[in-house]
Amino acid sequence: MYDTKLVPFNTDGTIDTVLGDKLMLNQQGNEMTGSFTGFDTDPKTGKVIDQFSGTVISDRITLHSTPF
């Protein structure tokens, strides 16, 4: 299982935060599915201005590992 976090900045200045929770990688290793929650934040006040959730399918992914 994988947890993900995306933080894109919108053209209007708001900040999206999207959290994928317990995403499962398929047998082929190129697609993850699971639930997500997200929210938009006002950049000036830091106040959450809306929230959303649903199911996500991330495809065409490539996982890389670099040992320390």
Z-matrix of the N, CA and C atoms (Angstrom, degrees):
N
C 1 1.441
C 2 1.524 1 109.47
N 3 1.336 2 114.84 1 149.95
C 4 1.449 3 121.44 2 -178.41
C 5 1.525 4 109.89 3 -130.58
N 6 1.309 5 116.38 4 143.01
C 7 1.462 6 122.65 5 170.69
C 8 1.525 7 106.50 6 -110.76
N 9 1.320 8 117.38 7 136.88
C 10 1.463 9 120.95 8 -178.43
C 11 1.523 10 110.27 9 -126.10
N 12 1.319 11 115.42 10 159.49
C 13 1.462 12 121.35 11 175.97
C 14 1.523 13 108.00 12 -144.49
N 15 1.330 14 116.11 13 125.02
C 16 1.456 15 122.95 14 176.23
C 17 1.520 16 107.97 15 -118.20
N 18 1.338 17 117.00 16 136.92
C 19 1.465 18 120.44 17 -179.85
C 20 1.532 19 109.16 18 -134.82
N 21 1.351 20 117.12 19 77.19
C 22 1.473 21 119.39 20 176.26
C 23 1.528 22 111.66 21 -83.43
N 24 1.315 23 115.27 22 152.64
C 25 1.459 24 121.92 23 176.01
C 26 1.525 25 108.58 24 -103.82
N 27 1.330 26 117.56 25 130.65
C 28 1.458 27 122.77 26 -178.22
C 29 1.525 28 111.38 27 -87.11
N 30 1.323 29 116.13 28 159.15
C 31 1.462 30 120.54 29 -179.49
C 32 1.526 31 112.46 30 -63.61
N 33 1.336 32 117.65 31 -23.76
C 34 1.470 33 120.08 32 178.93
C 35 1.529 34 112.55 33 -85.29
N 36 1.344 35 116.89 34 2.36
C 37 1.453 36 121.20 35 177.74
C 38 1.514 37 114.72 36 96.44
N 39 1.338 38 117.66 37 -15.00
C 40 1.462 39 119.14 38 178.67
C 41 1.525 40 109.92 39 -70.85
N 42 1.317 41 115.05 40 159.01
C 43 1.460 42 121.60 41 -178.12
C 44 1.525 43 108.06 42 -118.16
N 45 1.334 44 116.81 43 124.32
C 46 1.468 45 121.98 44 174.60
C 47 1.517 46 108.72 45 -89.76
N 48 1.315 47 116.30 46 141.02
C 49 1.455 48 121.22 47 169.35
C 50 1.519 49 106.42 48 -128.30
N 51 1.336 50 116.70 49 121.55
C 52 1.463 51 121.88 50 -178.64
C 53 1.524 52 107.74 51 -123.20
N 54 1.325 53 115.67 52 124.02
C 55 1.461 54 121.97 53 -177.50
C 56 1.519 55 109.98 54 -114.47
N 57 1.333 56 117.08 55 116.31
C 58 1.459 57 121.78 56 173.51
C 59 1.511 58 108.85 57 -86.74
N 60 1.330 59 116.93 58 133.37
C 61 1.460 60 121.15 59 -173.72
C 62 1.524 61 110.32 60 -117.71
N 63 1.305 62 116.47 61 119.27
C 64 1.466 63 123.28 62 175.76
C 65 1.527 64 111.75 63 55.10
N 66 1.338 65 116.31 64 51.15
C 67 1.462 66 120.58 65 177.13
C 68 1.524 67 109.35 66 -71.69
N 69 1.323 68 115.92 67 137.65
C 70 1.464 69 121.77 68 -178.26
C 71 1.522 70 109.54 69 -103.79
N 72 1.333 71 116.89 70 132.46
C 73 1.454 72 123.27 71 177.43
C 74 1.527 73 108.87 72 -85.99
N 75 1.357 74 116.82 73 133.38
C 76 1.459 75 119.69 74 -179.26
C 77 1.535 76 111.16 75 -74.00
N 78 1.340 77 116.55 76 172.34
C 79 1.468 78 122.32 77 -177.53
C 80 1.527 79 112.60 78 -59.08
N 81 1.350 80 117.20 79 -36.53
C 82 1.455 81 120.89 80 -179.05
C 83 1.524 82 112.50 81 -74.64
N 84 1.321 83 116.91 82 -16.16
C 85 1.453 84 121.54 83 178.37
C 86 1.520 85 114.62 84 78.06
N 87 1.341 86 117.22 85 19.57
C 88 1.469 87 119.65 86 -177.44
C 89 1.526 88 114.17 87 -123.05
N 90 1.340 89 117.42 88 8.56
C 91 1.464 90 119.83 89 -179.07
C 92 1.528 91 109.41 90 -149.52
N 93 1.349 92 115.87 91 136.94
C 94 1.454 93 121.26 92 175.19
C 95 1.519 94 108.41 93 -120.40
N 96 1.324 95 117.13 94 140.98
C 97 1.456 96 121.71 95 177.49
C 98 1.525 97 109.32 96 -131.83
N 99 1.332 98 115.30 97 151.71
C 100 1.455 99 120.32 98 177.55
C 101 1.507 100 111.37 99 164.45
N 102 1.302 101 115.73 100 -168.39
C 103 1.462 102 121.12 101 -177.66
C 104 1.529 103 110.48 102 -95.46
N 105 1.334 104 115.05 103 159.18
C 106 1.463 105 120.08 104 176.14
C 107 1.516 106 109.77 105 -142.99
N 108 1.307 107 115.71 106 156.17
C 109 1.462 108 123.18 107 169.81
C 110 1.524 109 106.74 108 -130.40
N 111 1.310 110 115.68 109 154.07
C 112 1.447 111 118.40 110 -179.76
C 113 1.516 112 111.65 111 -155.97
N 114 1.329 113 114.62 112 167.39
C 115 1.454 114 120.20 113 177.82
C 116 1.519 115 109.97 114 -156.52
N 117 1.322 116 115.96 115 154.02
C 118 1.463 117 122.87 116 174.97
C 119 1.518 118 108.52 117 -105.50
N 120 1.335 119 115.59 118 140.05
C 121 1.457 120 121.43 119 -177.01
C 122 1.525 121 110.09 120 -121.78
N 123 1.323 122 116.36 121 137.62
C 124 1.466 123 122.08 122 173.72
C 125 1.529 124 107.54 123 -73.42
N 126 1.346 125 118.63 124 124.29
C 127 1.461 126 120.07 125 -175.41
C 128 1.526 127 114.23 126 -68.73
N 129 1.320 128 117.47 127 -22.45
C 130 1.470 129 120.01 128 -178.41
C 131 1.520 130 112.39 129 -83.46
N 132 1.343 131 116.01 130 -39.44
C 133 1.462 132 119.18 131 -175.53
C 134 1.525 133 113.20 132 -103.91
N 135 1.350 134 116.46 133 -18.85
C 136 1.458 135 120.14 134 -175.25
C 137 1.521 136 112.76 135 76.42
N 138 1.323 137 117.38 136 4.54
C 139 1.460 138 122.70 137 -177.36
C 140 1.531 139 110.40 138 -79.04
N 141 1.339 140 116.29 139 136.64
C 142 1.466 141 121.91 140 175.27
C 143 1.524 142 107.86 141 -70.68
N 144 1.349 143 115.96 142 126.13
C 145 1.464 144 119.62 143 -177.16
C 146 1.526 145 113.30 144 -105.73
N 147 1.317 146 118.82 145 -17.80
C 148 1.463 147 121.74 146 170.26
C 149 1.517 148 109.85 147 -163.53
N 150 1.345 149 115.38 148 164.06
C 151 1.456 150 121.84 149 -178.83
C 152 1.516 151 109.16 150 -135.49
N 153 1.339 152 116.50 151 153.80
C 154 1.453 153 120.82 152 179.10
C 155 1.525 154 109.19 153 -152.72
N 156 1.334 155 116.30 154 161.10
C 157 1.463 156 120.99 155 178.88
C 158 1.522 157 108.96 156 -156.50
N 159 1.327 158 116.00 157 166.39
C 160 1.456 159 120.21 158 179.33
C 161 1.511 160 111.53 159 168.78
N 162 1.333 161 114.91 160 -156.89
C 163 1.456 162 122.75 161 179.00
C 164 1.520 163 108.53 162 -114.07
N 165 1.316 164 116.02 163 139.13
C 166 1.464 165 121.01 164 -178.15
C 167 1.530 166 110.19 165 -122.39
N 168 1.330 167 114.85 166 144.99
C 169 1.461 168 122.24 167 170.06
C 170 1.529 169 106.42 168 -124.84
N 171 1.311 170 116.69 169 114.91
C 172 1.468 171 121.95 170 176.59
C 173 1.513 172 107.37 171 -102.71
N 174 1.338 173 116.59 172 119.50
C 175 1.462 174 118.66 173 -179.93
C 176 1.526 175 111.00 174 -121.84
N 177 1.309 176 115.52 175 172.74
C 178 1.463 177 124.20 176 -177.01
C 179 1.521 178 112.02 177 56.32
N 180 1.321 179 115.77 178 42.20
C 181 1.467 180 120.25 179 -179.68
C 182 1.522 181 109.98 180 -95.43
N 183 1.289 182 115.49 181 155.78
C 184 1.456 183 122.34 182 173.22
C 185 1.520 184 107.46 183 -132.61
N 186 1.310 185 116.24 184 125.45
C 187 1.457 186 121.02 185 178.76
C 188 1.521 187 109.07 186 -100.35
N 189 1.316 188 116.59 187 132.92
C 190 1.459 189 122.52 188 178.59
C 191 1.519 190 108.85 189 -121.97
N 192 1.309 191 115.69 190 148.34
C 193 1.451 192 120.27 191 177.56
C 194 1.529 193 108.17 192 -131.14
N 195 1.322 194 115.81 193 130.84
C 196 1.454 195 121.03 194 176.91
C 197 1.529 196 107.61 195 -122.62
N 198 1.328 197 116.72 196 109.34
C 199 1.466 198 118.61 197 179.17
C 200 1.527 199 111.85 198 -64.15
N 201 1.317 200 115.85 199 149.76
C 202 1.467 201 120.91 200 177.55
C 203 1.498 202 110.60 201 -77.97
